[in-house]
Amino acid sequence: MPYIIDGATYREIAERKFSADHSLNRFENSDYEIPHVRHSVQHTYSKNFGIIRFKADFDRDVKISNVRDKGHISLHFQRKGHSLAKFCDIKNEQPMDAGQYNMFFSENYRSDLYFNRQPDFEYLAITFQTDYFLSVLESAGAPLRSLEESLRTGATFALSDRPMPTGPALNMALYSLLHSPIADNLSEMFINSKISEIIALQLSQYTGITSRRSVTLPGKTLEEVYRYIDRHFLTIHSLADAVKEFPVSEHQLKLGLKQRYNTTLYELLQRKRMMHAMQLLKETGMNVNEVAMEIGYSNATNFIQAFKRHFSVTPKQYKSLS
C-alpha cells in the first residue's frame, strides 16, 4: 500500500502561483517536511506563467490524494523517473516516464497523484493563465481554432491521450530555461523568450496530435511495446529486436510508431540514448569515451557528432555547464 499524503500538504510546496504584475519572482520551498519524501522545489512566476521544478527521492510508494488547484493550463514535463495522475474529469489515467510530456487544462483541478518508490525524480511544470494562453492561440490563427474552442468551454482535458516524447528541440529549450546563461539583470527577458519558444514548439505538434489514429497491435498494445523499447533502449538495435517479445510484425510496429508517436524506431532509440548520455555526463564521473561506449558507440568521434546534432553542444561543453 502506498503512503497517503493529503492534497493540502502537497499544495504547501507545489501550488501554482502567478504574480500581480509582469515582474519575475523566485523562491525555493524545500523545508516543508513530508514523510518518506526528500524534496526540493524551485518556483519562478510572473503574471502570465509560472515554473515549478520539483525534485525528490521517494523512499516508498506515495499517493497524494485529492489535489485541488485553481484553473490554469499546465505543460508537465517528466524529466526523470515516473509519475501517474488520475484526474476526476478525464477518463484515462495519465502515466508519464522520463522524456515525456503532456498539456492539461481545467477550471477546477481535482486529481490523485502516484509516485513509485524511486530516487532522483524530477518534473517541470510550466503553467499559464488561461486568458494569456488564449491570446497566444488567437495570434496563431486558424490551425489552432479547435484547441482554442476546447479551452473556452472550461472542460477538463489532456491535449494528447498518451504522453508525447519531448524531442531534441524542446529538450534544449528546457535545458536553457533551467540553466540560463544570461546575467541576472537580463534573465527576465531571457526567460520570457524561452517560454515563448517552448509554447511555439509544443503547439507545432498539435496538428499532428489531432490527426493521429489509435493503433492497436494484436495481442499486445502499442503502448506496451513502446514501454518495452523505453526500458531496453540500450540493447535494442532493430525492429526485429523490438518485436521479439510480442506477437506483432516489424511492419506493424513501424506503422504504429509513426501513427501514434510520429517517430521511427531509430529516432526513438537515438533520443533515449542521448538523454541517457546527458544524464551520465551530468551525474557520474564517466568521461566522454566511457559514456560513448555505455550507450553503444565504439567510436567516440561519432558519439560527439551525434550528441552535438541532438543538443547543439558537444559532450565536453555540456559537462562543463552541468
VOPAGU-2260 file (C-alpha; in pm, 1 decimal, decimal comma):
REM VOPAGU-2260
SITE   aa  ch    i         X         Y         Z
SITE  MET   A    0       0,0       0,0       0,0
SITE  PRO   A    1     130,5     348,1     -81,6
SITE  TYR   A    2     180,1     607,7     187,8
SITE  ILE   A    3    -108,6     858,5     162,2
SITE  ILE   A    4     -40,9    1232,5     164,2
SITE  ASP   A    5    -331,5    1475,3     152,0
SITE  GLY   A    6    -352,7    1724,7    -132,3
SITE  ALA   A    7    -341,9    2025,3     100,7
SITE  THR   A    8       7,1    1922,2     215,4
SITE  TYR   A    9     123,3    1893,1    -145,1
SITE  ARG   A   10     -12,5    2240,2    -222,6
SITE  GLU   A   11     203,9    2383,9      52,7
SITE  ILE   A   12     512,2    2311,2    -159,6
SITE  ALA   A   13     389,1    2294,8    -520,1
SITE  GLU   A   14      90,4    2526,1    -554,6
SITE  ARG   A   15      66,7    2702,8    -891,2
SITE  LYS   A   16     137,5    3074,4    -847,2
SITE  PHE   A   17     103,4    3390,6   -1054,3
SITE  SER   A   18     211,4    3742,4    -957,4
SITE  ALA   A   19       3,9    4060,0    -969,1
SITE  ASP   A   20     223,1    4219,6   -1237,0
SITE  HIS   A   21     475,3    4118,9   -1503,1
SITE  SER   A   22     773,4    4116,8   -1268,4
SITE  LEU   A   23     955,1    3786,7   -1226,4
SITE  ASN   A   24     951,8    3630,4    -878,5
SITE  ARG   A   25    1157,7    3339,1    -748,7
SITE  PHE   A   26    1170,2    3133,2    -432,9
SITE  GLU   A   27    1261,1    2784,0    -315,3
SITE  ASN   A   28    1045,3    2568,2     -91,2
SITE  SER   A   29    1246,3    2276,1      42,9
SITE  ASP   A   30    1197,5    2295,6     420,9
SITE  TYR   A   31     838,4    2171,2     444,8
SITE  GLU   A   32     875,7    1811,2     561,3
SITE  ILE   A   33     681,7    1523,6     404,3
SITE  PRO   A   34     724,4    1167,8     537,9
SITE  HIS   A   35     918,0     934,4     304,0
SITE  VAL   A   36     994,9    1219,7      60,5
SITE  ARG   A   37    1312,5    1427,7      41,2
SITE  HIS   A   38    1236,5    1711,2    -196,1
SITE  SER   A   39    1341,2    2046,7    -330,9
SITE  VAL   A   40    1107,6    2280,8    -516,5
SITE  GLN   A   41    1200,9    2589,8    -717,5
SITE  HIS   A   42     932,7    2840,6    -818,5
SITE  THR   A   43     962,8    3111,8   -1083,3
SITE  TYR   A   44     648,3    3302,5   -1172,6
SITE  SER   A   45     507,3    3618,3   -1327,1
SITE  LYS   A   46     162,9    3747,5   -1420,9
SITE  ASN   A   47     112,7    3512,4   -1716,2
SITE  PHE   A   48     308,3    3198,4   -1630,4
SITE  GLY   A   49     468,5    3000,9   -1350,5
SITE  ILE   A   50     750,8    2745,4   -1347,8
SITE  ILE   A   51     779,9    2470,4   -1087,5
SITE  ARG   A   52    1080,8    2239,5   -1076,0
SITE  PHE   A   53    1011,6    1953,0    -835,3
SITE  LYS   A   54    1295,6    1714,0    -746,3
SITE  ALA   A   55    1262,5    1431,8    -494,4
SITE  ASP   A   56    1373,4    1095,7    -362,6
SITE  PHE   A   57    1077,1     873,7    -269,6
SITE  ASP   A   58    1163,6     615,6      -2,9
SITE  ARG   A   59     836,8     428,1     -63,3
SITE  ASP   A   60     535,0     436,4    -293,8
SITE  VAL   A   61     337,4     755,5    -233,3
SITE  LYS   A   62     -15,8     862,8    -323,1
SITE  ILE   A   63    -111,0    1230,4    -298,8
SITE  SER   A   64    -485,0    1228,1    -251,2
SITE  ASN   A   65    -741,1    1488,2    -356,7
SITE  VAL   A   66    -513,8    1751,5    -506,9
SITE  ARG   A   67    -710,8    2065,8    -585,4
SITE  ASP   A   68    -592,2    2374,1    -767,2
SITE  LYS   A   69    -730,1    2684,3    -933,3
SITE  GLY   A   70    -787,1    2690,5   -1306,1
SITE  HIS   A   71    -481,7    2700,2   -1531,9
SITE  ILE   A   72    -312,4    2538,8   -1830,2
SITE  SER   A   73     -16,9    2318,3   -1741,4
SITE  LEU   A   74     263,9    2175,5   -1952,2
SITE  HIS   A   75     400,6    1883,2   -1749,3
SITE  PHE   A   76     748,8    1761,4   -1845,7
SITE  GLN   A   77     871,3    1440,0   -1684,2
SITE  ARG   A   78    1246,5    1495,4   -1661,8
SITE  LYS   A   79    1340,7    1187,6   -1456,1
SITE  GLY   A   80    1153,0     895,3   -1305,0
SITE  HIS   A   81     785,8     804,2   -1340,6
SITE  SER   A   82     455,0     952,2   -1225,6
SITE  LEU   A   83      86,0     881,9   -1270,8
SITE  ALA   A   84    -208,6    1121,3   -1242,8
SITE  LYS   A   85    -578,3    1038,5   -1219,0
SITE  PHE   A   86    -795,4    1340,9   -1294,4
SITE  CYS   A   87   -1157,6    1329,9   -1179,9
SITE  ASP   A   88   -1286,1    1460,2   -1513,8
SITE  ILE   A   89   -1050,0    1276,6   -1752,8
SITE  LYS   A   90   -1140,8     916,6   -1833,6
SITE  ASN   A   91    -792,2     772,1   -1883,2
SITE  GLU   A   92    -508,6     761,4   -1633,7
SITE  GLN   A   93    -209,7     979,3   -1722,1
SITE  PRO   A   94     119,3     788,7   -1669,7
SITE  MET   A   95     442,4     962,8   -1764,6
SITE  ASP   A   96     801,1     843,9   -1797,7
SITE  ALA   A   97    1125,9    1038,4   -1829,3
SITE  GLY   A   98    1148,9    1226,3   -2159,7
SITE  GLN   A   99     770,8    1262,7   -2199,2
SITE  TYR   A  100     522,4    1546,4   -2155,9
SITE  ASN   A  101     158,7    1645,2   -2197,6
SITE  MET   A  102     -62,1    1951,0   -2159,6
SITE  PHE   A  103    -354,5    1958,7   -1915,6
SITE  PHE   A  104    -629,5    2213,3   -1862,9
SITE  SER   A  105    -904,5    2252,5   -1606,1
SITE  GLU   A  106   -1105,1    2530,7   -1449,3
SITE  ASN   A  107   -1123,3    2319,0   -1133,5
SITE  TYR   A  108    -836,4    2072,2   -1092,1
SITE  ARG   A  109    -913,8    1761,4    -885,4
SITE  SER   A  110    -672,9    1470,4    -907,2
SITE  ASP   A  111    -479,8    1195,6    -730,7
SITE  LEU   A  112    -105,9    1166,8    -795,8
SITE  TYR   A  113     102,6     849,2    -765,2
SITE  PHE   A  114     480,6     820,8    -733,4
SITE  ASN   A  115     666,0     490,6    -714,6
SITE  ARG   A  116     949,8     438,6    -472,1
SITE  GLN   A  117    1234,8     592,5    -672,5
SITE  PRO   A  118    1543,5     808,9    -633,8
SITE  ASP   A  119    1630,4    1116,0    -837,8
SITE  PHE   A  120    1277,1    1202,6    -951,8
SITE  GLU   A  121    1217,8    1531,3   -1133,8
SITE  TYR   A  122     934,3    1703,1   -1313,2
SITE  LEU   A  123     899,7    2051,0   -1456,7
SITE  ALA   A  124     557,8    2215,3   -1476,0
SITE  ILE   A  125     504,7    2534,1   -1676,0
SITE  THR   A  126     162,3    2678,1   -1602,1
SITE  PHE   A  127     -24,3    2954,5   -1783,9
SITE  GLN   A  128    -314,5    3183,1   -1710,8
SITE  THR   A  129    -595,6    3077,8   -1943,6
SITE  ASP   A  130    -651,3    3427,0   -2088,4
SITE  TYR   A  131    -281,7    3458,8   -2172,4
SITE  PHE   A  132    -268,8    3121,7   -2348,3
SITE  LEU   A  133    -587,1    3203,0   -2541,3
SITE  SER   A  134    -426,8    3526,0   -2664,4
SITE  VAL   A  135    -132,8    3319,4   -2794,2
SITE  LEU   A  136    -372,0    3086,2   -2979,0
SITE  GLU   A  137    -564,4    3377,8   -3129,1
SITE  SER   A  138    -243,6    3519,5   -3274,7
SITE  ALA   A  139    -157,6    3176,4   -3421,7
SITE  GLY   A  140    -468,1    3170,4   -3640,6
SITE  ALA   A  141    -688,3    2900,1   -3790,9
SITE  PRO   A  142    -480,7    2582,4   -3736,1
SITE  LEU   A  143    -535,3    2606,8   -3358,7
SITE  ARG   A  144    -904,6    2700,5   -3355,8
SITE  SER   A  145   -1017,8    2363,3   -3218,8
SITE  LEU   A  146    -777,7    2389,5   -2923,4
SITE  GLU   A  147    -895,2    2744,2   -2859,2
SITE  GLU   A  148   -1257,9    2628,2   -2857,1
SITE  SER   A  149   -1175,7    2347,5   -2611,7
SITE  LEU   A  150   -1014,8    2592,8   -2370,9
SITE  ARG   A  151   -1307,2    2833,2   -2389,9
SITE  THR   A  152   -1554,2    2562,5   -2281,4
SITE  GLY   A  153   -1372,0    2524,6   -1949,7
SITE  ALA   A  154   -1388,8    2144,0   -1966,3
SITE  THR   A  155   -1100,6    1946,2   -1816,3
SITE  PHE   A  156    -887,4    1773,1   -2080,0
SITE  ALA   A  157    -545,6    1638,3   -2172,5
SITE  LEU   A  158    -408,4    1759,4   -2506,1
SITE  SER   A  159    -298,8    1407,7   -2606,2
SITE  ASP   A  160    -446,3    1076,8   -2495,3
SITE  ARG   A  161     -89,2     949,6   -2446,4
SITE  PRO   A  162     224,8    1126,3   -2321,1
SITE  MET   A  163     434,2    1270,8   -2600,9
SITE  PRO   A  164     813,1    1246,3   -2644,7
SITE  THR   A  165     979,0    1576,1   -2561,1
SITE  GLY   A  166    1219,5    1569,9   -2856,4
SITE  PRO   A  167    1555,5    1742,3   -2910,4
SITE  ALA   A  168    1427,4    2097,4   -2972,0
SITE  LEU   A  169    1209,5    2104,1   -2659,8
SITE  ASN   A  170    1485,0    1939,5   -2455,4
SITE  MET   A  171    1730,0    2212,2   -2548,7
SITE  ALA   A  172    1475,2    2487,0   -2476,9
SITE  LEU   A  173    1400,5    2335,4   -2135,8
SITE  TYR   A  174    1770,0    2299,7   -2058,5
SITE  SER   A  175    1827,6    2666,6   -2144,5
SITE  LEU   A  176    1530,5    2766,4   -1930,5
SITE  LEU   A  177    1670,6    2581,2   -1629,2
SITE  HIS   A  178    2033,8    2683,6   -1685,1
SITE  SER   A  179    2013,5    3041,1   -1804,6
SITE  PRO   A  180    2348,3    3167,9   -1936,4
SITE  ILE   A  181    2226,9    3527,8   -1900,8
SITE  ALA   A  182    2320,8    3767,4   -1619,5
SITE  ASP   A  183    2053,2    3827,9   -1356,2
SITE  ASN   A  184    1965,2    4174,7   -1483,9
SITE  LEU   A  185    1867,1    4023,9   -1820,9
SITE  SER   A  186    1727,0    3690,2   -1701,5
SITE  GLU   A  187    1365,6    3810,2   -1709,4
SITE  MET   A  188    1392,7    3892,1   -2080,1
SITE  PHE   A  189    1564,1    3558,3   -2146,8
SITE  ILE   A  190    1308,8    3350,2   -1956,0
SITE  ASN   A  191    1017,3    3520,9   -2128,9
SITE  SER   A  192    1173,6    3445,4   -2467,9
SITE  LYS   A  193    1226,9    3079,0   -2370,3
SITE  ILE   A  194     865,7    3045,6   -2253,9
SITE  SER   A  195     751,6    3176,4   -2594,2
SITE  GLU   A  196     983,4    2929,4   -2768,3
SITE  ILE   A  197     850,9    2636,4   -2562,6
SITE  ILE   A  198     489,4    2731,0   -2640,1
SITE  ALA   A  199     568,4    2751,8   -3012,0
SITE  LEU   A  200     747,4    2415,0   -3014,5
SITE  GLN   A  201     467,2    2247,8   -2821,1
SITE  LEU   A  202     190,7    2392,6   -3038,7
SITE  SER   A  203     375,8    2289,1   -3352,9
SITE  GLN   A  204     293,3    1928,1   -3258,5
SITE  TYR   A  205     -77,9    1994,8   -3214,4
SITE  THR   A  206    -187,2    1933,9   -3574,3
SITE  GLY   A  207      -3,5    1602,6   -3575,4
SITE  ILE   A  208    -160,2    1501,0   -3244,9
SITE  THR   A  209    -515,4    1564,4   -3363,0
SITE  SER   A  210    -461,5    1360,8   -3680,6
SITE  ARG   A  211    -312,6    1052,8   -3514,2
SITE  ARG   A  212    -521,5     739,1   -3525,6
SITE  SER   A  213    -535,6     484,0   -3247,3
SITE  VAL   A  214    -327,9     179,6   -3344,0
SITE  THR   A  215    -386,9    -144,4   -3155,8
SITE  LEU   A  216    -145,6    -427,6   -3221,3
SITE  PRO   A  217    -270,3    -786,1   -3192,8
SITE  GLY   A  218    -207,9    -948,4   -2855,7
SITE  LYS   A  219     -20,1    -655,5   -2706,5
SITE  THR   A  220     -94,7    -283,7   -2729,8
SITE  LEU   A  221     138,5     -36,0   -2893,0
SITE  GLU   A  222     186,2     125,4   -2552,7
SITE  GLU   A  223     327,1    -198,6   -2411,0
SITE  VAL   A  224     573,2    -229,8   -2698,7
SITE  TYR   A  225     668,7     136,3   -2654,3
SITE  ARG   A  226     735,0      78,0   -2283,0
SITE  TYR   A  227     945,7    -227,4   -2366,4
SITE  ILE   A  228    1157,0     -14,6   -2601,2
SITE  ASP   A  229    1178,3     253,2   -2332,4
SITE  ARG   A  230    1320,9       1,2   -2081,6
SITE  HIS   A  231    1559,1    -178,3   -2320,9
SITE  PHE   A  232    1679,8     102,0   -2546,8
SITE  LEU   A  233    2045,0      12,5   -2490,2
SITE  THR   A  234    2004,8    -343,3   -2618,0
SITE  ILE   A  235    1753,1    -290,4   -2899,4
SITE  HIS   A  236    1912,8    -226,7   -3238,4
SITE  SER   A  237    1639,4    -312,3   -3489,3
SITE  LEU   A  238    1266,4    -357,4   -3537,1
SITE  ALA   A  239    1325,7    -731,3   -3502,7
SITE  ASP   A  240    1478,1    -679,3   -3156,6
SITE  ALA   A  241    1183,2    -463,0   -3051,5
SITE  VAL   A  242     909,2    -708,3   -3152,7
SITE  LYS   A  243    1073,9   -1035,6   -3046,7
SITE  GLU   A  244     877,5   -1038,7   -2716,6
SITE  PHE   A  245     545,6    -957,5   -2886,4
SITE  PRO   A  246     320,6   -1130,7   -3141,4
SITE  VAL   A  247     340,6    -842,7   -3390,5
SITE  SER   A  248     528,7    -781,0   -3713,0
SITE  GLU   A  249     805,9    -531,0   -3777,1
SITE  HIS   A  250     578,1    -353,0   -4026,5
SITE  GLN   A  251     300,6    -317,1   -3766,9
SITE  LEU   A  252     541,3    -164,9   -3516,8
SITE  LYS   A  253     689,5      69,7   -3777,3
SITE  LEU   A  254     342,1     189,1   -3877,7
SITE  GLY   A  255     224,4     216,9   -3517,8
SITE  LEU   A  256     520,0     429,7   -3404,8
SITE  LYS   A  257     464,6     666,9   -3696,0
SITE  GLN   A  258      89,4     699,1   -3648,0
SITE  ARG   A  259      76,3     728,0   -3268,6
SITE  TYR   A  260     409,4     889,2   -3178,2
SITE  ASN   A  261     513,7    1047,5   -3510,2
SITE  THR   A  262     856,6     886,1   -3482,8
SITE  THR   A  263    1064,7     594,8   -3609,1
SITE  LEU   A  264    1239,5     329,4   -3404,4
SITE  TYR   A  265    1577,9     482,6   -3488,4
SITE  GLU   A  266    1465,2     830,6   -3374,9
SITE  LEU   A  267    1316,0     688,1   -3055,3
SITE  LEU   A  268    1628,0     488,1   -2966,3
SITE  GLN   A  269    1856,5     780,0   -3050,9
SITE  ARG   A  270    1653,2    1017,2   -2832,4
SITE  LYS   A  271    1659,6     777,5   -2538,2
SITE  ARG   A  272    2033,4     711,2   -2573,1
SITE  MET   A  273    2119,4    1079,8   -2598,6
SITE  MET   A  274    1909,7    1162,5   -2290,5
SITE  HIS   A  275    2083,0     877,8   -2106,3
SITE  ALA   A  276    2421,0    1011,5   -2218,4
SITE  MET   A  277    2327,8    1357,1   -2092,1
SITE  GLN   A  278    2237,0    1210,3   -1752,8
SITE  LEU   A  279    2562,3    1011,2   -1732,0
SITE  LEU   A  280    2771,4    1318,0   -1819,0
SITE  LYS   A  281    2594,8    1524,6   -1556,0
SITE  GLU   A  282    2566,0    1278,5   -1269,4
SITE  THR   A  283    2864,1    1042,7   -1293,1
SITE  GLY   A  284    3239,3    1072,1   -1321,4
SITE  MET   A  285    3241,2     895,4   -1658,0
SITE  ASN   A  286    3440,3    1065,4   -1932,8
SITE  VAL   A  287    3320,8    1113,1   -2290,6
SITE  ASN   A  288    3478,9     788,8   -2417,6
SITE  GLU   A  289    3318,3     587,0   -2136,6
SITE  VAL   A  290    2976,2     739,6   -2198,7
SITE  ALA   A  291    3009,9     669,5   -2571,7
SITE  MET   A  292    3081,9     301,7   -2501,0
SITE  GLU   A  293    2798,7     281,7   -2247,0
SITE  ILE   A  294    2534,1     388,9   -2498,3
SITE  GLY   A  295    2667,2     174,3   -2781,1
SITE  TYR   A  296    2921,1     382,1   -2971,9
SITE  SER   A  297    3252,8     213,3   -3046,2
SITE  ASN   A  298    3386,5     541,8   -3181,4
SITE  ALA   A  299    3381,4     847,1   -2952,3
SITE  THR   A  300    3403,0    1083,2   -3251,7
SITE  ASN   A  301    3072,4     953,4   -3387,7
SITE  PHE   A  302    2914,5     992,8   -3043,8
SITE  ILE   A  303    3037,4    1352,4   -3013,1
SITE  GLN   A  304    2895,0    1438,2   -3355,6
SITE  ALA   A  305    2559,3    1274,5   -3273,9
SITE  PHE   A  306    2539,3    1447,4   -2934,1
SITE  LYS   A  307    2607,5    1787,0   -3093,5
SITE  ARG   A  308    2341,6    1728,2   -3360,9
SITE  HIS   A  309    2095,0    1642,4   -3087,6
SITE  PHE   A  310    2170,0    1915,7   -2831,0
SITE  SER   A  311    2370,8    2176,1   -3026,8
SITE  VAL   A  312    2663,5    2144,5   -2782,5
SITE  THR   A  313    2942,0    1887,0   -2755,3
SITE  PRO   A  314    2950,3    1642,1   -2459,7
SITE  LYS   A  315    3252,0    1829,1   -2321,0
SITE  GLN   A  316    3071,0    2163,6   -2341,9
SITE  TYR   A  317    2762,6    2016,8   -2176,1
SITE  LYS   A  318    2970,2    1860,7   -1897,1
SITE  SER   A  319    3132,5    2197,8   -1825,2
SITE  LEU   A  320    2787,9    2358,2   -1794,5
SITE  SER   A  321    2645,1    2090,3   -1563,7
